[in-house]
Amino acid sequence: MSKRAVYEKEKEKLTEIFSDVEESKRQLVEGLIEDACFLKSENHDLKLLLSDTGMVNIHPTRKELQKPVEAAKQYLKNVNSYAVIVKTLNGVLNKNIIDDDDELSEFE
């Protein structure tokens, strides 16, 4: 799958998840959704590369000499950033659910 296809698939997924969120909140998180899509697509390519190279280069004769692969460092940074974005987006979704529940409780 191409990087662009991964981006579009993630965008479609997140757009669907946020389809029931009120418009002002959806506009607020639009940039975060795009960032999440970007990180997901970048990590797709990095993951493919790392499946060939591994995350650590090990010296062929002196196994105790190891060096992290730069792509692995970036992959981990991207994963952490993606996790923070998803946590933030989840917070918006949960806030939306709580707000909906509060509105319904008035009529009980």
A tleap script that builds the chain and sets N, CA, C and O, in Angstrom:
source leaprc.protein.ff14SB
mol = sequence {
  NMET SER LYS ARG ALA VAL TYR GLU LYS GLU
  LYS GLU LYS LEU THR GLU ILE PHE SER ASP
  VAL GLU GLU SER LYS ARG GLN LEU VAL GLU
  GLY LEU ILE GLU ASP ALA CYS PHE LEU LYS
  SER GLU ASN HIE ASP LEU LYS LEU LEU LEU
  SER ASP THR GLY MET VAL ASN ILE HIE PRO
  THR ARG LYS GLU LEU GLN LYS PRO VAL GLU
  ALA ALA LYS GLN TYR LEU LYS ASN VAL ASN
  SER TYR ALA VAL ILE VAL LYS THR LEU ASN
  GLY VAL LEU ASN LYS ASN ILE ILE ASP ASP
  ASP ASP GLU LEU SER GLU PHE CGLU
}
set mol.1.N position { 0.853 -1.178 0.000 }
set mol.1.CA position { 0.000 0.000 0.000 }
set mol.1.C position { 0.899 1.241 0.000 }
set mol.1.O position { 1.894 1.294 0.723 }
set mol.2.N position { 0.550 2.212 -0.796 }
set mol.2.CA position { 1.357 3.427 -0.894 }
set mol.2.C position { 1.122 4.325 0.322 }
set mol.2.O position { 0.134 4.191 1.043 }
set mol.3.N position { 2.061 5.237 0.516 }
set mol.3.CA position { 1.953 6.184 1.623 }
set mol.3.C position { 0.663 7.001 1.497 }
set mol.3.O position { -0.022 7.249 2.489 }
set mol.4.N position { 0.346 7.408 0.285 }
set mol.4.CA position { -0.868 8.207 0.043 }
set mol.4.C position { -2.122 7.397 0.363 }
set mol.4.O position { -3.083 7.930 0.918 }
set mol.5.N position { -2.115 6.120 0.018 }
set mol.5.CA position { -3.265 5.259 0.305 }
set mol.5.C position { -3.450 5.074 1.804 }
set mol.5.O position { -4.580 5.052 2.293 }
set mol.6.N position { -2.350 4.941 2.535 }
set mol.6.CA position { -2.428 4.817 3.996 }
set mol.6.C position { -2.999 6.101 4.593 }
set mol.6.O position { -3.842 6.063 5.490 }
set mol.7.N position { -2.524 7.246 4.077 }
set mol.7.CA position { -3.027 8.547 4.532 }
set mol.7.C position { -4.541 8.650 4.311 }
set mol.7.O position { -5.288 9.010 5.220 }
set mol.8.N position { -4.971 8.335 3.112 }
set mol.8.CA position { -6.387 8.445 2.769 }
set mol.8.C position { -7.249 7.479 3.593 }
set mol.8.O position { -8.351 7.835 4.011 }
set mol.9.N position { -6.754 6.273 3.822 }
set mol.9.CA position { -7.488 5.292 4.620 }
set mol.9.C position { -7.656 5.779 6.056 }
set mol.9.O position { -8.730 5.650 6.643 }
set mol.10.N position { -6.593 6.335 6.611 }
set mol.10.CA position { -6.654 6.865 7.987 }
set mol.10.C position { -7.593 8.068 8.048 }
set mol.10.O position { -8.361 8.221 8.998 }
set mol.11.N position { -7.524 8.911 7.033 }
set mol.11.CA position { -8.397 10.096 6.979 }
set mol.11.C position { -9.863 9.670 6.917 }
set mol.11.O position { -10.713 10.249 7.594 }
set mol.12.N position { -10.150 8.667 6.112 }
set mol.12.CA position { -11.510 8.160 5.990 }
set mol.12.C position { -11.989 7.580 7.330 }
set mol.12.O position { -13.123 7.814 7.748 }
set mol.13.N position { -11.122 6.832 7.982 }
set mol.13.CA position { -11.470 6.219 9.268 }
set mol.13.C position { -11.765 7.285 10.323 }
set mol.13.O position { -12.788 7.227 11.005 }
set mol.14.N position { -10.862 8.257 10.451 }
set mol.14.CA position { -11.041 9.287 11.480 }
set mol.14.C position { -12.223 10.204 11.158 }
set mol.14.O position { -12.927 10.649 12.065 }
set mol.15.N position { -12.440 10.482 9.892 }
set mol.15.CA position { -13.586 11.304 9.497 }
set mol.15.C position { -14.883 10.591 9.868 }
set mol.15.O position { -15.827 11.223 10.343 }
set mol.16.N position { -14.931 9.296 9.655 }
set mol.16.CA position { -16.113 8.506 10.019 }
set mol.16.C position { -16.321 8.516 11.533 }
set mol.16.O position { -17.447 8.670 12.008 }
set mol.17.N position { -15.249 8.354 12.279 }
set mol.17.CA position { -15.347 8.353 13.745 }
set mol.17.C position { -15.889 9.684 14.250 }
set mol.17.O position { -16.663 9.718 15.206 }
set mol.18.N position { -15.485 10.778 13.612 }
set mol.18.CA position { -15.890 12.108 14.060 }
set mol.18.C position { -17.138 12.630 13.335 }
set mol.18.O position { -17.471 13.809 13.457 }
set mol.19.N position { -17.816 11.783 12.597 }
set mol.19.CA position { -18.983 12.248 11.837 }
set mol.19.C position { -20.134 12.697 12.742 }
set mol.19.O position { -20.928 13.550 12.346 }
set mol.20.N position { -20.236 12.138 13.944 }
set mol.20.CA position { -21.327 12.505 14.845 }
set mol.20.C position { -20.962 13.619 15.827 }
set mol.20.O position { -21.789 14.026 16.643 }
set mol.21.N position { -19.736 14.106 15.748 }
set mol.21.CA position { -19.286 15.172 16.646 }
set mol.21.C position { -19.791 16.507 16.097 }
set mol.21.O position { -19.830 16.717 14.885 }
set mol.22.N position { -20.174 17.400 17.006 }
set mol.22.CA position { -20.687 18.692 16.551 }
set mol.22.C position { -19.648 19.422 15.703 }
set mol.22.O position { -18.443 19.260 15.900 }
set mol.23.N position { -20.123 20.213 14.772 }
set mol.23.CA position { -19.298 20.839 13.743 }
set mol.23.C position { -18.159 21.679 14.325 }
set mol.23.O position { -17.043 21.624 13.810 }
set mol.24.N position { -18.406 22.444 15.370 }
set mol.24.CA position { -17.350 23.301 15.930 }
set mol.24.C position { -16.198 22.464 16.483 }
set mol.24.O position { -15.035 22.836 16.329 }
set mol.25.N position { -16.510 21.347 17.118 }
set mol.25.CA position { -15.459 20.473 17.647 }
set mol.25.C position { -14.722 19.772 16.510 }
set mol.25.O position { -13.507 19.583 16.573 }
set mol.26.N position { -15.446 19.397 15.494 }
set mol.26.CA position { -14.821 18.736 14.348 }
set mol.26.C position { -13.843 19.693 13.665 }
set mol.26.O position { -12.754 19.281 13.266 }
set mol.27.N position { -14.220 20.963 13.529 }
set mol.27.CA position { -13.321 21.948 12.927 }
set mol.27.C position { -12.101 22.172 13.815 }
set mol.27.O position { -10.996 22.398 13.320 }
set mol.28.N position { -12.306 22.107 15.125 }
set mol.28.CA position { -11.216 22.304 16.072 }
set mol.28.C position { -10.154 21.216 15.937 }
set mol.28.O position { -8.962 21.504 16.042 }
set mol.29.N position { -10.565 19.985 15.709 }
set mol.29.CA position { -9.614 18.863 15.657 }
set mol.29.C position { -9.186 18.495 14.233 }
set mol.29.O position { -8.453 17.525 14.038 }
set mol.30.N position { -9.631 19.253 13.255 }
set mol.30.CA position { -9.308 18.939 11.859 }
set mol.30.C position { -7.805 18.838 11.619 }
set mol.30.O position { -7.344 17.917 10.944 }
set mol.31.N position { -7.048 19.772 12.166 }
set mol.31.CA position { -5.593 19.745 12.010 }
set mol.31.C position { -4.966 18.532 12.680 }
set mol.31.O position { -4.029 17.936 12.149 }
set mol.32.N position { -5.488 18.166 13.854 }
set mol.32.CA position { -4.982 16.976 14.541 }
set mol.32.C position { -5.250 15.713 13.730 }
set mol.32.O position { -4.419 14.806 13.685 }
set mol.33.N position { -6.404 15.664 13.098 }
set mol.33.CA position { -6.737 14.512 12.261 }
set mol.33.C position { -5.753 14.422 11.092 }
set mol.33.O position { -5.272 13.337 10.766 }
set mol.34.N position { -5.458 15.548 10.470 }
set mol.34.CA position { -4.499 15.554 9.362 }
set mol.34.C position { -3.109 15.145 9.835 }
set mol.34.O position { -2.405 14.409 9.143 }
set mol.35.N position { -2.710 15.626 11.020 }
set mol.35.CA position { -1.412 15.241 11.568 }
set mol.35.C position { -1.363 13.746 11.868 }
set mol.35.O position { -0.351 13.090 11.622 }
set mol.36.N position { -2.449 13.216 12.394 }
set mol.36.CA position { -2.514 11.777 12.682 }
set mol.36.C position { -2.373 10.979 11.383 }
set mol.36.O position { -1.669 9.969 11.344 }
set mol.37.N position { -3.029 11.424 10.344 }
set mol.37.CA position { -2.948 10.743 9.051 }
set mol.37.C position { -1.525 10.787 8.503 }
set mol.37.O position { -1.018 9.794 7.982 }
set mol.38.N position { -0.892 11.947 8.628 }
set mol.38.CA position { 0.479 12.100 8.147 }
set mol.38.C position { 1.418 11.156 8.896 }
set mol.38.O position { 2.217 10.450 8.281 }
set mol.39.N position { 1.319 11.148 10.225 }
set mol.39.CA position { 2.195 10.293 11.022 }
set mol.39.C position { 1.960 8.819 10.721 }
set mol.39.O position { 2.905 8.033 10.651 }
set mol.40.N position { 0.702 8.451 10.546 }
set mol.40.CA position { 0.373 7.059 10.228 }
set mol.40.C position { 1.011 6.651 8.897 }
set mol.40.O position { 1.584 5.567 8.783 }
set mol.41.N position { 0.907 7.525 7.896 }
set mol.41.CA position { 1.463 7.190 6.576 }
set mol.41.C position { 2.992 7.185 6.599 }
set mol.41.O position { 3.614 6.336 5.960 }
set mol.42.N position { 3.600 8.116 7.322 }
set mol.42.CA position { 5.058 8.131 7.437 }
set mol.42.C position { 5.550 6.867 8.127 }
set mol.42.O position { 6.530 6.256 7.701 }
set mol.43.N position { 4.865 6.484 9.186 }
set mol.43.CA position { 5.286 5.290 9.913 }
set mol.43.C position { 5.082 4.019 9.102 }
set mol.43.O position { 5.791 3.033 9.302 }
set mol.44.N position { 4.142 4.038 8.210 }
set mol.44.CA position { 3.953 2.882 7.330 }
set mol.44.C position { 5.226 2.630 6.531 }
set mol.44.O position { 5.717 1.503 6.462 }
set mol.45.N position { 5.759 3.702 5.925 }
set mol.45.CA position { 6.990 3.558 5.140 }
set mol.45.C position { 8.178 3.204 6.022 }
set mol.45.O position { 8.993 2.356 5.659 }
set mol.46.N position { 8.282 3.849 7.179 }
set mol.46.CA position { 9.386 3.546 8.088 }
set mol.46.C position { 9.330 2.092 8.561 }
set mol.46.O position { 10.358 1.427 8.689 }
set mol.47.N position { 8.132 1.620 8.814 }
set mol.47.CA position { 7.964 0.239 9.278 }
set mol.47.C position { 8.407 -0.755 8.196 }
set mol.47.O position { 9.033 -1.770 8.501 }
set mol.48.N position { 8.084 -0.463 6.955 }
set mol.48.CA position { 8.541 -1.316 5.850 }
set mol.48.C position { 10.061 -1.338 5.765 }
set mol.48.O position { 10.669 -2.393 5.585 }
set mol.49.N position { 10.665 -0.165 5.897 }
set mol.49.CA position { 12.121 -0.072 5.878 }
set mol.49.C position { 12.728 -0.844 7.043 }
set mol.49.O position { 13.697 -1.584 6.869 }
set mol.50.N position { 12.153 -0.669 8.231 }
set mol.50.CA position { 12.689 -1.320 9.418 }
set mol.50.C position { 12.497 -2.834 9.395 }
set mol.50.O position { 13.248 -3.565 10.040 }
set mol.51.N position { 11.508 -3.299 8.664 }
set mol.51.CA position { 11.335 -4.754 8.554 }
set mol.51.C position { 12.505 -5.375 7.799 }
set mol.51.O position { 12.804 -6.555 7.981 }
set mol.52.N position { 13.167 -4.590 6.954 }
set mol.52.CA position { 14.360 -5.060 6.237 }
set mol.52.C position { 15.638 -4.847 7.053 }
set mol.52.O position { 16.495 -5.729 7.122 }
set mol.53.N position { 15.757 -3.672 7.668 }
set mol.53.CA position { 17.010 -3.315 8.333 }
set mol.53.C position { 17.049 -3.683 9.808 }
set mol.53.O position { 18.127 -3.885 10.368 }
set mol.54.N position { 15.892 -3.772 10.439 }
set mol.54.CA position { 15.855 -3.925 11.888 }
set mol.54.C position { 15.998 -2.565 12.539 }
set mol.54.O position { 16.293 -1.577 11.866 }
set mol.55.N position { 15.791 -2.508 13.839 }
set mol.55.CA position { 15.844 -1.229 14.541 }
set mol.55.C position { 17.239 -0.920 15.072 }
set mol.55.O position { 17.529 0.216 15.448 }
set mol.56.N position { 18.096 -1.931 15.101 }
set mol.56.CA position { 19.446 -1.747 15.627 }
set mol.56.C position { 20.431 -2.430 14.690 }
set mol.56.O position { 20.225 -3.567 14.267 }
set mol.57.N position { 21.516 -1.705 14.370 }
set mol.57.CA position { 22.622 -2.314 13.629 }
set mol.57.C position { 23.566 -2.956 14.633 }
set mol.57.O position { 23.998 -2.317 15.593 }
set mol.58.N position { 23.877 -4.209 14.406 }
set mol.58.CA position { 24.785 -4.938 15.287 }
set mol.58.C position { 26.050 -5.248 14.505 }
set mol.58.O position { 25.997 -5.750 13.382 }
set mol.59.N position { 27.184 -4.944 15.112 }
set mol.59.CA position { 28.483 -5.185 14.471 }
set mol.59.C position { 28.606 -6.671 14.135 }
set mol.59.O position { 28.272 -7.519 14.963 }
set mol.60.N position { 29.077 -6.993 12.937 }
set mol.60.CA position { 29.104 -8.401 12.517 }
set mol.60.C position { 30.012 -9.303 13.359 }
set mol.60.O position { 29.719 -10.487 13.526 }
set mol.61.N position { 31.103 -8.758 13.885 }
set mol.61.CA position { 32.012 -9.612 14.657 }
set mol.61.C position { 31.991 -9.312 16.152 }
set mol.61.O position { 32.297 -10.191 16.957 }
set mol.62.N position { 31.642 -8.114 16.528 }
set mol.62.CA position { 31.583 -7.750 17.952 }
set mol.62.C position { 30.132 -7.420 18.299 }
set mol.62.O position { 29.703 -6.269 18.211 }
set mol.63.N position { 29.405 -8.426 18.685 }
set mol.63.CA position { 27.959 -8.314 18.933 }
set mol.63.C position { 27.620 -7.274 20.000 }
set mol.63.O position { 26.506 -6.750 20.019 }
set mol.64.N position { 28.567 -6.970 20.886 }
set mol.64.CA position { 28.302 -5.983 21.937 }
set mol.64.C position { 28.258 -4.554 21.385 }
set mol.64.O position { 27.776 -3.643 22.058 }
set mol.65.N position { 28.759 -4.359 20.163 }
set mol.65.CA position { 28.709 -3.039 19.524 }
set mol.65.C position { 27.411 -2.927 18.733 }
set mol.65.O position { 27.187 -3.630 17.747 }
set mol.66.N position { 26.583 -2.030 19.198 }
set mol.66.CA position { 25.271 -1.842 18.569 }
set mol.66.C position { 25.043 -0.354 18.328 }
set mol.66.O position { 25.554 0.503 19.049 }
set mol.67.N position { 24.272 -0.084 17.307 }
set mol.67.CA position { 23.965 1.309 16.965 }
set mol.67.C position { 22.526 1.368 16.486 }
set mol.67.O position { 22.149 0.648 15.561 }
set mol.68.N position { 21.704 2.233 17.115 }
set mol.68.CA position { 20.318 2.343 16.652 }
set mol.68.C position { 20.244 2.924 15.240 }
set mol.68.O position { 21.029 3.800 14.875 }
set mol.69.N position { 19.311 2.436 14.470 }
set mol.69.CA position { 19.076 2.931 13.120 }
set mol.69.C position { 18.302 4.246 13.234 }
set mol.69.O position { 17.355 4.349 14.014 }
set mol.70.N position { 18.705 5.234 12.462 }
set mol.70.CA position { 18.052 6.558 12.525 }
set mol.70.C position { 16.562 6.457 12.226 }
set mol.70.O position { 15.758 7.148 12.851 }
set mol.71.N position { 16.192 5.612 11.288 }
set mol.71.CA position { 14.775 5.437 10.960 }
set mol.71.C position { 13.995 4.905 12.168 }
set mol.71.O position { 12.825 5.240 12.352 }
set mol.72.N position { 14.646 4.080 12.984 }
set mol.72.CA position { 13.990 3.541 14.177 }
set mol.72.C position { 13.724 4.648 15.192 }
set mol.72.O position { 12.670 4.678 15.827 }
set mol.73.N position { 14.681 5.550 15.336 }
set mol.73.CA position { 14.490 6.683 16.252 }
set mol.73.C position { 13.299 7.524 15.792 }
set mol.73.O position { 12.452 7.906 16.600 }
set mol.74.N position { 13.241 7.807 14.502 }
set mol.74.CA position { 12.138 8.612 13.977 }
set mol.74.C position { 10.805 7.882 14.105 }
set mol.74.O position { 9.785 8.492 14.425 }
set mol.75.N position { 10.820 6.589 13.857 }
set mol.75.CA position { 9.613 5.785 13.993 }
set mol.75.C position { 9.064 5.903 15.412 }
set mol.75.O position { 7.866 6.114 15.597 }
set mol.76.N position { 9.924 5.769 16.405 }
set mol.76.CA position { 9.487 5.845 17.800 }
set mol.76.C position { 8.965 7.237 18.150 }
set mol.76.O position { 7.978 7.369 18.874 }
set mol.77.N position { 9.626 8.271 17.638 }
set mol.77.CA position { 9.136 9.636 17.858 }
set mol.77.C position { 7.743 9.807 17.251 }
set mol.77.O position { 6.848 10.384 17.869 }
set mol.78.N position { 7.576 9.295 16.028 }
set mol.78.CA position { 6.280 9.398 15.358 }
set mol.78.C position { 5.199 8.628 16.098 }
set mol.78.O position { 4.069 9.102 16.219 }
set mol.79.N position { 5.540 7.439 16.597 }
set mol.79.CA position { 4.567 6.639 17.343 }
set mol.79.C position { 4.108 7.398 18.588 }
set mol.79.O position { 2.918 7.430 18.903 }
set mol.80.N position { 5.058 8.004 19.286 }
set mol.80.CA position { 4.694 8.772 20.484 }
set mol.80.C position { 3.819 9.968 20.141 }
set mol.80.O position { 2.841 10.241 20.837 }
set mol.81.N position { 4.158 10.678 19.080 }
set mol.81.CA position { 3.349 11.828 18.661 }
set mol.81.C position { 1.957 11.380 18.236 }
set mol.81.O position { 0.960 12.021 18.570 }
set mol.82.N position { 1.895 10.284 17.501 }
set mol.82.CA position { 0.605 9.737 17.062 }
set mol.82.C position { -0.248 9.358 18.276 }
set mol.82.O position { -1.451 9.619 18.303 }
set mol.83.N position { 0.380 8.745 19.273 }
set mol.83.CA position { -0.353 8.335 20.479 }
set mol.83.C position { -0.924 9.543 21.213 }
set mol.83.O position { -2.052 9.490 21.703 }
set mol.84.N position { -0.167 10.622 21.295 }
set mol.84.CA position { -0.645 11.839 21.950 }
set mol.84.C position { -1.827 12.418 21.180 }
set mol.84.O position { -2.811 12.849 21.782 }
set mol.85.N position { -1.733 12.430 19.857 }
set mol.85.CA position { -2.820 12.960 19.033 }
set mol.85.C position { -4.075 12.109 19.198 }
set mol.85.O position { -5.171 12.646 19.358 }
set mol.86.N position { -3.923 10.785 19.159 }
set mol.86.CA position { -5.079 9.895 19.309 }
set mol.86.C position { -5.710 10.070 20.691 }
set mol.86.O position { -6.933 10.058 20.825 }
set mol.87.N position { -4.882 10.232 21.707 }
set mol.87.CA position { -5.401 10.447 23.062 }
set mol.87.C position { -6.198 11.756 23.120 }
set mol.87.O position { -7.261 11.817 23.738 }
set mol.88.N position { -5.679 12.788 22.479 }
set mol.88.CA position { -6.379 14.076 22.436 }
set mol.88.C position { -7.705 13.950 21.685 }
set mol.88.O position { -8.734 14.451 22.137 }
set mol.89.N position { -7.668 13.276 20.533 }
set mol.89.CA position { -8.893 13.078 19.753 }
set mol.89.C position { -9.906 12.255 20.544 }
set mol.89.O position { -11.104 12.536 20.507 }
set mol.90.N position { -9.430 11.252 21.249 }
set mol.90.CA position { -10.317 10.431 22.077 }
set mol.90.C position { -10.947 11.268 23.180 }
set mol.90.O position { -12.114 11.072 23.520 }
set mol.91.N position { -10.190 12.192 23.736 }
set mol.91.CA position { -10.735 13.092 24.751 }
set mol.91.C position { -11.878 13.930 24.206 }
set mol.91.O position { -12.877 14.150 24.891 }
set mol.92.N position { -11.732 14.395 22.976 }
set mol.92.CA position { -12.807 15.170 22.344 }
set mol.92.C position { -14.032 14.283 22.139 }
set mol.92.O position { -15.161 14.713 22.376 }
set mol.93.N position { -13.811 13.058 21.705 }
set mol.93.CA position { -14.939 12.132 21.513 }
set mol.93.C position { -15.638 11.833 22.836 }
set mol.93.O position { -16.867 11.844 22.908 }
set mol.94.N position { -14.865 11.568 23.869 }
set mol.94.CA position { -15.455 11.268 25.179 }
set mol.94.C position { -16.198 12.469 25.741 }
set mol.94.O position { -17.252 12.311 26.358 }
set mol.95.N position { -15.674 13.647 25.541 }
set mol.95.CA position { -16.350 14.867 25.984 }
set mol.95.C position { -17.686 15.005 25.251 }
set mol.95.O position { -18.689 15.401 25.845 }
set mol.96.N position { -17.691 14.678 23.970 }
set mol.96.CA position { -18.910 14.741 23.178 }
set mol.96.C position { -19.948 13.747 23.706 }
set mol.96.O position { -21.135 14.068 23.761 }
set mol.97.N position { -19.518 12.557 24.090 }
set mol.97.CA position { -20.435 11.544 24.624 }
set mol.97.C position { -20.995 11.980 25.963 }
set mol.97.O position { -22.189 11.824 26.217 }
set mol.98.N position { -20.142 12.527 26.826 }
set mol.98.CA position { -20.594 13.003 28.131 }
set mol.98.C position { -21.596 14.133 27.963 }
set mol.98.O position { -22.619 14.160 28.649 }
set mol.99.N position { -21.317 15.062 27.063 }
set mol.99.CA position { -22.246 16.161 26.804 }
set mol.99.C position { -23.594 15.635 26.323 }
set mol.99.O position { -24.638 16.124 26.756 }
set mol.100.N position { -23.584 14.653 25.441 }
set mol.100.CA position { -24.827 14.079 24.944 }
set mol.100.C position { -25.613 13.424 26.075 }
set mol.100.O position { -26.834 13.569 26.140 }
set mol.101.N position { -24.935 12.709 26.961 }
set mol.101.CA position { -25.599 12.049 28.084 }
set mol.101.C position { -26.228 13.067 29.023 }
set mol.101.O position { -27.326 12.842 29.532 }
set mol.102.N position { -25.545 14.188 29.258 }
set mol.102.CA position { -26.069 15.226 30.141 }
set mol.102.C position { -27.334 15.835 29.574 }
set mol.102.O position { -28.276 16.112 30.315 }
set mol.103.N position { -27.366 16.045 28.271 }
set mol.103.CA position { -28.552 16.624 27.641 }
set mol.103.C position { -29.735 15.670 27.763 }
set mol.103.O position { -30.862 16.115 27.977 }
set mol.104.N position { -29.503 14.394 27.634 }
set mol.104.CA position { -30.587 13.414 27.725 }
set mol.104.C position { -31.090 13.271 29.157 }
set mol.104.O position { -32.270 12.988 29.364 }
set mol.105.N position { -30.244 13.456 30.125 }
set mol.105.CA position { -30.663 13.277 31.506 }
set mol.105.C position { -31.690 14.331 31.940 }
set mol.105.O position { -32.431 14.103 32.896 }
set mol.106.N position { -31.745 15.466 31.259 }
set mol.106.CA position { -32.717 16.503 31.579 }
set mol.106.C position { -34.146 16.020 31.332 }
set mol.106.O position { -35.078 16.505 31.974 }
set mol.107.N position { -34.329 15.084 30.421 }
set mol.107.CA position { -35.663 14.640 30.040 }
set mol.107.C position { -36.128 13.382 30.776 }
set mol.107.O position { -37.230 12.888 30.538 }
set mol.108.N position { -35.293 12.879 31.654 }
set mol.108.CA position { -35.678 11.645 32.371 }
set mol.108.C position { -36.559 11.945 33.553 }
set mol.108.O position { -36.973 11.029 34.263 }
savepdb mol mol.pdb
quit
